[in-house]
Amino acid sequence: MSAVVDEVSRPQKPGFGFFARPATRSLVGGLASATAWFVAAALTAFWPDKIESDWAYTGSLAAACGALAVALALAAFASVRFTVFRRFQRLSPWLFVLALFLAAWEVVTAKLGLLPLPFFPPPQAIVEVVIDDWGRLAAGIFASARLLATGYFLGAAVGFVTGVAIGWSRLAGYWIHPVLRFIGPLPATAWLPLAFFVFPSSFSASIFLIALATGFPVTVLTWSGVAGVNSAYYDIARTLGATQRFLVLKVAIPAAMPHVFVGLFMGLGNSFAVLVVAEMLGVKAGLGWYLQWAQGWAAYANMYAALLLMAFLCSGLITLLFRLRDRLLSWQKGLVRW
Amino acid sequence: MVAAPASDDPVRGSTLTLREVRHCFDLEGQPLPVLDRISLQVGRGEFVALLGPSGCGKSTLLRLVAGLDAPTDGSLLTEGREIESPDPSRVVVFQDPTLYPWRTVWSNVALGLEARGLLRTHRGRIEDALRLVGLTGFANAYPHQLSGGMAQRAALARALVNDPKLLILDEPLGQLDSLTRITMQGELVSLWQRAGFTALLVTHDVEEALFLAGRVIVFSQRPAHIKAEIVNARPYPRHRGDPHLAELRHQVLAHLGLDATW
């Protein structure tokens, strides 16, 4: 039995006969979003771009929208026969709105030129960046991911161990707690100038800053998790012959895990912020650096592309963390869905 | 072995001796006396109930017997040796089942064996203990999927798997509904008869005490001292409608000053 409630079943409203059938709804929804994408494709292809502009990828963008429209239409027809395709029905309204957004963006930029360039490039400009500059973007993603992963894991590991130590040992609490209280609330970015001349390289300095930003919430939440363990859990284990080691590893830590994951989540958010700042100010690689570089050249399309990729990266990592939590804490009831 | 018939080794429980046990809590610097010179002798395999008004210090006494706390004064001995720390031969079943929510029923029951490094050699005992409490099909369930009665059964299995010589029961049925409670009272008696441990039960339910125990110790209000000791020699299985039990009930209530409603 899964403790995670997948879809809260809401009472179905009485429908209008024919339209209430799931097959019909799926077909109509799918065809509506397919039509919207088709309109976006046609608009892009047949409405000529504003005279003085020369966007290289207008045709490709139109083709991509058209291909998506065809795929959606096929899925809509398939959903009448095959229930597997009905899963996409949930996405139909979003796909519809996204198509309208893209079409509107296309119209006000490439077609009518209402928004000033180069600050607001049309969608095909972003397609152009992704296709022509993918090498540099991929290198940026790789550099950012490497820096983030190193700093985050280091900070999370140190934070976790420190949190358990404070929560468990009076001595550790006495010495570490005041330091934590005094230094922890300081934003990690405040250390930036110091870190960049104390550490041998900007890379190691950034790792330190990211680790610091991650470590603080992980420490505090782990500590509060360990300190908040029901004392009856310890009584039970003690009467059953548990050693101190067993109490820490098999009672305190598993009981604190829900808190630890909150800390890991907060730490991940903090680490993104520090990563981007560090890359903008010191490290000569990564998506943050690319953002800064693109802005320096007034290459706003590049900036938007980098922002978009960064959003995918951050959101993907948070999703990954939540998946891990759902797996490890499946015993918990009523988990927050991401 | 948990499920071994009692006839192999009829008396496997341990003795328990309390000598002039006093205990105080420290309440903002003021000592608050809880137990007042309690002396008690419990024989091997005996079932003794400690009965008293709530908040009188019965549960504190159990914590001392379990070795979770040390008494302010006096001594507690089992098999002639001083109780200094918790020991798996003396296992407590608390009012709240306190199963670990992150472990399945099976791993909850395995806790004591795991803590002592006996899991590898004594794995089979877990199945036996689950069968004994009627939870065979629920080994892989998580605590939040169990009803109150099932959770308390799992807690009982977690205690029994360690083959205790003294089972300490701190109002173990206090949170159950009355029907489950009646069923589990019967089960407790048959478990005790089969396994042969010494049982020390804290309760504030007069009928429960008389239905289960061979001897009922009546405590006063805090600081608790022993007011009376009532021997209940009725053979098992007992019947709730037994007039002799009703008579004993009257006596117990009189000691508690509650006989006016009789």
Interface residues (C-beta under 8 A of the other chain):
Chain A: M1 A3 N230 A232 Y233 D235 I236 A237 R238 T239 L240 G241 A242 T243 F246 K250 V251 P254 A255 M257 L329 W331 Q332 K333
Chain B: A66 G67 L68 P86 D87 P88 R90 V91 V92 F94 D96 T98 Y100 P101 W102 R103 L111 G112 E114 A115 R116 Y142 P143 H144 Q145 R158 N162
